[in-house]
C-alpha cells in the first residue's frame, strides 16, 4: 500500500486512480486494519487468561500489526500531499498547453488570411501547400481539444 501511495503518477489518469485508491484506503482499509488489530488483541487477551506461552515471532507480528494503522495514516497523509503537488503540476502543464494552443490558433488565422488572398493561378502550388498544412494543423488541433477536454474532466 505504501509503495502505491508513494508512487508519483505519470499522467492524469494515474493521478485519478491514485486519488481513488487513497480515498478507499482512508475510508475503508484503515478501519479494516484497526478492526483486525483489535480482533487479534482480543485473542491475545483471551490466551493471556490461560497463561499461554507465546512464540516470539507471534509477539513481534502482533506489535507490527499494531503499527499498521499509523503507517497507513502516515502514507495517506504523505500521498495526499504528493497528489496535490502533482495535480498542481498537471494543471500548470495544461494551462501552458492552452496558452500555446491560443498562439497556434492565431497562426492558423494568419495562414487562412493568406489563403483567402489567392488570386493568381501561378501561385496555386504555394497556396495549395498552405491549405493542406492548415487543414492538417486544424485536424491536429481538433484532436488536442478533445484530448484536453478529456484530461481536464479527469482533473476537475
GROMACS elastic network, one bead per residue, 0.5 to 0.9 nm:
[ bonds ]
;  ai    aj funct       b0    kb
    1     4     6  0.52655   500
    1     5     6  0.61735   500
    1     6     6  0.84259   500
    1    25     6  0.84711   500
    1    72     6  0.78005   500
    1    75     6  0.81713   500
    2     5     6  0.51909   500
    2     6     6  0.58080   500
    2     7     6  0.84600   500
    2    71     6  0.82606   500
    2    72     6  0.72948   500
    2    75     6  0.58062   500
    2    76     6  0.82867   500
    2    79     6  0.86652   500
    3     6     6  0.51154   500
    3     7     6  0.60932   500
    3    75     6  0.89516   500
    4     7     6  0.53603   500
    4     8     6  0.86439   500
    4    18     6  0.77474   500
    4    21     6  0.86602   500
    5     8     6  0.80294   500
    5    18     6  0.67743   500
    5    19     6  0.87931   500
    5    21     6  0.78020   500
    5    22     6  0.68584   500
    5    75     6  0.66311   500
    5    76     6  0.69667   500
    5    78     6  0.81518   500
    5    79     6  0.52827   500
    5    80     6  0.84134   500
    5    82     6  0.89451   500
    6    75     6  0.71932   500
    6    76     6  0.87795   500
    6    78     6  0.74495   500
    6    79     6  0.56902   500
    6    82     6  0.78253   500
    7    18     6  0.87718   500
    7    79     6  0.82515   500
    7    82     6  0.89086   500
    8    14     6  0.86698   500
    8    15     6  0.80643   500
    8    18     6  0.89468   500
    8    79     6  0.87640   500
    8    82     6  0.73375   500
    8    83     6  0.77121   500
    8    86     6  0.74499   500
    9    12     6  0.73793   500
    9    13     6  0.81662   500
    9    14     6  0.51709   500
    9    15     6  0.52392   500
    9    16     6  0.88516   500
    9    17     6  0.89285   500
    9    18     6  0.74970   500
    9    83     6  0.81346   500
    9    86     6  0.75022   500
   10    13     6  0.83386   500
   10    14     6  0.64902   500
   10    15     6  0.75861   500
   11    14     6  0.55052   500
   11    15     6  0.63148   500
   11    16     6  0.88953   500
   11    90     6  0.77883   500
   12    16     6  0.62298   500
   12    17     6  0.86472   500
   12    87     6  0.79085   500
   12    90     6  0.71380   500
   12   151     6  0.65800   500
   12   152     6  0.86574   500
   12   154     6  0.68747   500
   12   155     6  0.67379   500
   13    16     6  0.52034   500
   13    17     6  0.62913   500
   13    18     6  0.86155   500
   13   151     6  0.79185   500
   13   154     6  0.70681   500
   13   155     6  0.85352   500
   14    18     6  0.59847   500
   14    19     6  0.84397   500
   15    18     6  0.50976   500
   15    19     6  0.60563   500
   15    20     6  0.86282   500
   15    83     6  0.69753   500
   15    86     6  0.78534   500
   15    87     6  0.74539   500
   15   154     6  0.88956   500
   15   155     6  0.82203   500
   16    19     6  0.50621   500
   16    20     6  0.62894   500
   16    21     6  0.86589   500
   16   154     6  0.67491   500
   16   155     6  0.71091   500
   17    20     6  0.51712   500
   17    21     6  0.61786   500
   17    22     6  0.86931   500
   18    22     6  0.61243   500
   18    23     6  0.85021   500
   18    79     6  0.86298   500
   18    83     6  0.80153   500
   19    22     6  0.52234   500
   19    23     6  0.62239   500
   19    24     6  0.87862   500
   19    79     6  0.86040   500
   19    80     6  0.76309   500
   19    83     6  0.71879   500
   20    24     6  0.62474   500
   20    25     6  0.84970   500
   21    24     6  0.52057   500
   21    25     6  0.60260   500
   21    26     6  0.85592   500
   22    26     6  0.60062   500
   22    27     6  0.84432   500
   22    75     6  0.89547   500
   22    76     6  0.61275   500
   22    79     6  0.74121   500
   22    80     6  0.74377   500
   23    26     6  0.51849   500
   23    27     6  0.60093   500
   23    28     6  0.81510   500
   23    76     6  0.84969   500
   24    27     6  0.51414   500
   24    28     6  0.53434   500
   24    29     6  0.65293   500
   24    30     6  0.86303   500
   25    28     6  0.55019   500
   25    30     6  0.58265   500
   25    31     6  0.85974   500
   25    72     6  0.78344   500
   25    73     6  0.88691   500
   25    76     6  0.74858   500
   26    29     6  0.63201   500
   26    30     6  0.55638   500
   26    31     6  0.77509   500
   26    72     6  0.80339   500
   26    73     6  0.73499   500
   26    76     6  0.67957   500
   27    30     6  0.67043   500
   27    31     6  0.70005   500
   28    31     6  0.55191   500
   28    32     6  0.61945   500
   28    33     6  0.87433   500
   29    33     6  0.61156   500
   29    34     6  0.86067   500
   29    72     6  0.85937   500
   30    33     6  0.52028   500
   30    34     6  0.63284   500
   30    35     6  0.87186   500
   30    68     6  0.83935   500
   30    69     6  0.58359   500
   30    70     6  0.87771   500
   30    72     6  0.64685   500
   30    73     6  0.73216   500
   31    34     6  0.50076   500
   31    35     6  0.61042   500
   31    36     6  0.85361   500
   31    69     6  0.78714   500
   32    35     6  0.50437   500
   32    36     6  0.61145   500
   32    37     6  0.85243   500
   33    36     6  0.50333   500
   33    37     6  0.60694   500
   33    38     6  0.86091   500
   33    65     6  0.82799   500
   33    66     6  0.89117   500
   33    68     6  0.71482   500
   33    69     6  0.62384   500
   34    37     6  0.50218   500
   34    38     6  0.62076   500
   34    39     6  0.85975   500
   34    65     6  0.89245   500
   34    66     6  0.79719   500
   34    68     6  0.80965   500
   34    69     6  0.60118   500
   35    38     6  0.51202   500
   35    39     6  0.61718   500
   35    40     6  0.87037   500
   36    40     6  0.62069   500
   36    41     6  0.85152   500
   36    65     6  0.86354   500
   37    40     6  0.51765   500
   37    41     6  0.61277   500
   37    42     6  0.86622   500
   37    62     6  0.79833   500
   37    65     6  0.62063   500
   37    66     6  0.60725   500
   37    68     6  0.86592   500
   37    69     6  0.86499   500
   38    42     6  0.61624   500
   38    43     6  0.87027   500
   38    66     6  0.86218   500
   39    42     6  0.51259   500
   39    43     6  0.64355   500
   39    44     6  0.87923   500
   40    43     6  0.50920   500
   40    44     6  0.62814   500
   40    45     6  0.86709   500
   40    62     6  0.75236   500
   40    65     6  0.88060   500
   41    44     6  0.50290   500
   41    45     6  0.61644   500
   41    46     6  0.85911   500
   41    62     6  0.78014   500
   41    66     6  0.89303   500
   42    45     6  0.50573   500
   42    46     6  0.61884   500
   42    47     6  0.86700   500
   43    46     6  0.50308   500
   43    47     6  0.62308   500
   43    48     6  0.85466   500
   44    47     6  0.50353   500
   44    48     6  0.60388   500
   44    49     6  0.87583   500
   44    52     6  0.89388   500
   44    62     6  0.88921   500
   45    49     6  0.64981   500
   46    49     6  0.53555   500
   46    50     6  0.71367   500
   47    50     6  0.53168   500
   47    51     6  0.64745   500
   47    52     6  0.54197   500
   47    53     6  0.85238   500
   47    54     6  0.88953   500
   48    52     6  0.57629   500
   48    53     6  0.83246   500
   49    52     6  0.76515   500
   54    57     6  0.83398   500
   54    58     6  0.66557   500
   54    59     6  0.67328   500
   55    58     6  0.52293   500
   55    59     6  0.65555   500
   55    60     6  0.88784   500
   56    59     6  0.51725   500
   56    60     6  0.63149   500
   56    61     6  0.86769   500
   57    60     6  0.50331   500
   57    61     6  0.60893   500
   57    62     6  0.85609   500
   58    61     6  0.50195   500
   58    62     6  0.61353   500
   58    63     6  0.87238   500
   59    62     6  0.50745   500
   59    63     6  0.64126   500
   59    64     6  0.86749   500
   60    63     6  0.52095   500
   60    64     6  0.61735   500
   60    65     6  0.85768   500
   61    65     6  0.60153   500
   61    66     6  0.86400   500
   62    65     6  0.50318   500
   62    66     6  0.63789   500
   62    67     6  0.89433   500
   63    66     6  0.51016   500
   63    67     6  0.66681   500
   64    67     6  0.52358   500
   64    68     6  0.67733   500
   65    68     6  0.53964   500
   65    69     6  0.80499   500
   66    69     6  0.68851   500
   66    70     6  0.81236   500
   67    70     6  0.55633   500
   67    71     6  0.61833   500
   67    72     6  0.87112   500
   68    72     6  0.59339   500
   68    73     6  0.84239   500
   69    72     6  0.51102   500
   69    73     6  0.61174   500
   69    74     6  0.86359   500
   70    74     6  0.61386   500
   70    75     6  0.85129   500
   71    74     6  0.51603   500
   71    75     6  0.61042   500
   71    76     6  0.85568   500
   72    75     6  0.50079   500
   72    76     6  0.60308   500
   72    77     6  0.85262   500
   73    76     6  0.51123   500
   73    77     6  0.61626   500
   73    78     6  0.86301   500
   74    77     6  0.50963   500
   74    78     6  0.61101   500
   74    79     6  0.83693   500
   75    78     6  0.51554   500
   75    79     6  0.58273   500
   75    80     6  0.83859   500
   76    80     6  0.59393   500
   76    81     6  0.85564   500
   77    80     6  0.52156   500
   77    81     6  0.63729   500
   77    82     6  0.87258   500
   78    81     6  0.52006   500
   78    82     6  0.62209   500
   78    83     6  0.86286   500
   79    83     6  0.60387   500
   79    84     6  0.86185   500
   80    83     6  0.50481   500
   80    84     6  0.62818   500
   80    85     6  0.87404   500
   81    84     6  0.52150   500
   81    85     6  0.64109   500
   81    86     6  0.86978   500
   82    85     6  0.51249   500
   82    86     6  0.60682   500
   82    87     6  0.84269   500
   83    87     6  0.58362   500
   83    88     6  0.84396   500
   84    87     6  0.50655   500
   84    88     6  0.61983   500
   84    89     6  0.86985   500
   85    88     6  0.51821   500
   85    89     6  0.63854   500
   85    90     6  0.88038   500
   86    89     6  0.50353   500
   86    90     6  0.62285   500
   86    91     6  0.86015   500
   87    90     6  0.50549   500
   87    91     6  0.60890   500
   87    92     6  0.85101   500
   87   155     6  0.75048   500
   88    91     6  0.50768   500
   88    92     6  0.60750   500
   88    93     6  0.85453   500
   89    92     6  0.50592   500
   89    93     6  0.61462   500
   89    94     6  0.86114   500
   90    93     6  0.50147   500
   90    94     6  0.61727   500
   90    95     6  0.86138   500
   90   155     6  0.85708   500
   91    95     6  0.61238   500
   91    96     6  0.86103   500
   91   152     6  0.82731   500
   91   155     6  0.80244   500
   92    95     6  0.50318   500
   92    96     6  0.62236   500
   92    97     6  0.86121   500
   93    96     6  0.51036   500
   93    97     6  0.62075   500
   93    98     6  0.86334   500
   94    98     6  0.61388   500
   94    99     6  0.86571   500
   94   148     6  0.77276   500
   94   151     6  0.86351   500
   94   152     6  0.79919   500
   95    99     6  0.62648   500
   95   100     6  0.86825   500
   96    99     6  0.50880   500
   96   100     6  0.62291   500
   96   101     6  0.84968   500
   97   100     6  0.50794   500
   97   101     6  0.59881   500
   97   102     6  0.86449   500
   97   148     6  0.89128   500
   98   102     6  0.62879   500
   98   103     6  0.87803   500
   98   148     6  0.86810   500
   99   102     6  0.51793   500
   99   103     6  0.65130   500
   99   104     6  0.87643   500
  100   103     6  0.50619   500
  100   104     6  0.61900   500
  100   105     6  0.86743   500
  101   105     6  0.61833   500
  101   106     6  0.87030   500
  101   141     6  0.78660   500
  101   144     6  0.87177   500
  102   105     6  0.51007   500
  102   106     6  0.64006   500
  102   107     6  0.87678   500
  103   106     6  0.51633   500
  103   107     6  0.63770   500
  103   108     6  0.87614   500
  104   107     6  0.50066   500
  104   108     6  0.62185   500
  104   109     6  0.86551   500
  104   137     6  0.89034   500
  104   141     6  0.87080   500
  105   109     6  0.61892   500
  105   110     6  0.87282   500
  105   138     6  0.86975   500
  105   141     6  0.85152   500
  106   109     6  0.50512   500
  106   110     6  0.64312   500
  106   111     6  0.88007   500
  107   110     6  0.51552   500
  107   111     6  0.63366   500
  107   112     6  0.86724   500
  108   111     6  0.50444   500
  108   112     6  0.61089   500
  108   113     6  0.86354   500
  108   134     6  0.65603   500
  108   137     6  0.78794   500
  108   138     6  0.79518   500
  109   112     6  0.50535   500
  109   113     6  0.62649   500
  109   114     6  0.87769   500
  110   113     6  0.51243   500
  110   114     6  0.64224   500
  110   115     6  0.87795   500
  111   114     6  0.51390   500
  111   115     6  0.63160   500
  111   116     6  0.87069   500
  111   130     6  0.71127   500
  111   131     6  0.81339   500
  111   134     6  0.71504   500
  112   116     6  0.61355   500
  112   117     6  0.87365   500
  112   130     6  0.84023   500
  112   131     6  0.76946   500
  112   134     6  0.75132   500
  113   116     6  0.50328   500
  113   117     6  0.65319   500
  114   117     6  0.52573   500
  114   118     6  0.72330   500
  114   127     6  0.81597   500
  114   130     6  0.85951   500
  115   118     6  0.55270   500
  115   127     6  0.59598   500
  115   128     6  0.84255   500
  115   130     6  0.71061   500
  115   131     6  0.67747   500
  116   119     6  0.85524   500
  118   121     6  0.81979   500
  118   123     6  0.78273   500
  118   124     6  0.78559   500
  118   127     6  0.69395   500
  119   123     6  0.82313   500
  119   124     6  0.87932   500
  120   123     6  0.56712   500
  120   124     6  0.69970   500
  121   124     6  0.51376   500
  121   125     6  0.85833   500
  122   125     6  0.77012   500
  122   126     6  0.88489   500
  123   126     6  0.54390   500
  123   127     6  0.63348   500
  123   128     6  0.85866   500
  124   127     6  0.51789   500
  124   128     6  0.58745   500
  124   129     6  0.84542   500
  125   128     6  0.50224   500
  125   129     6  0.60542   500
  125   130     6  0.85830   500
  126   129     6  0.51700   500
  126   130     6  0.62891   500
  126   131     6  0.86601   500
  127   130     6  0.50023   500
  127   131     6  0.60310   500
  127   132     6  0.85183   500
  128   131     6  0.50039   500
  128   132     6  0.60604   500
  128   133     6  0.85280   500
  129   132     6  0.51534   500
  129   133     6  0.61618   500
  129   134     6  0.85244   500
  130   133     6  0.51657   500
  130   134     6  0.60448   500
  130   135     6  0.85365   500
  131   134     6  0.50374   500
  131   135     6  0.60612   500
  131   136     6  0.86361   500
  132   135     6  0.50789   500
  132   136     6  0.62694   500
  132   137     6  0.86145   500
  133   136     6  0.51234   500
  133   137     6  0.60989   500
  133   138     6  0.85518   500
  134   137     6  0.50136   500
  134   138     6  0.60435   500
  134   139     6  0.85557   500
  135   138     6  0.51432   500
  135   139     6  0.62576   500
  135   140     6  0.86683   500
  136   139     6  0.50943   500
  136   140     6  0.61895   500
  136   141     6  0.85410   500
  137   140     6  0.50008   500
  137   141     6  0.60376   500
  137   142     6  0.85908   500
  138   142     6  0.61255   500
  138   143     6  0.86415   500
  139   142     6  0.51050   500
  139   143     6  0.64025   500
  139   144     6  0.87171   500
  140   143     6  0.51266   500
  140   144     6  0.62357   500
  140   145     6  0.87365   500
  141   145     6  0.61686   500
  141   146     6  0.86447   500
  142   145     6  0.51531   500
  142   146     6  0.63556   500
  142   147     6  0.86751   500
  143   146     6  0.51634   500
  143   147     6  0.61511   500
  143   148     6  0.84583   500
  144   147     6  0.50340   500
  144   148     6  0.58477   500
  144   149     6  0.84702   500
  145   149     6  0.60643   500
  145   150     6  0.85455   500
  146   149     6  0.52409   500
  146   150     6  0.62982   500
  146   151     6  0.87158   500
  147   150     6  0.51275   500
  147   151     6  0.61524   500
  147   152     6  0.85435   500
  148   151     6  0.50616   500
  148   152     6  0.59229   500
  148   153     6  0.83417   500
  149   152     6  0.51800   500
  149   153     6  0.59937   500
  149   154     6  0.86891   500
  150   153     6  0.52011   500
  150   154     6  0.64917   500
  151   154     6  0.52421   500
  151   155     6  0.65066   500
  151   156     6  0.86715   500
  152   155     6  0.51915   500
  152   156     6  0.59495   500
  153   156     6  0.51296   500
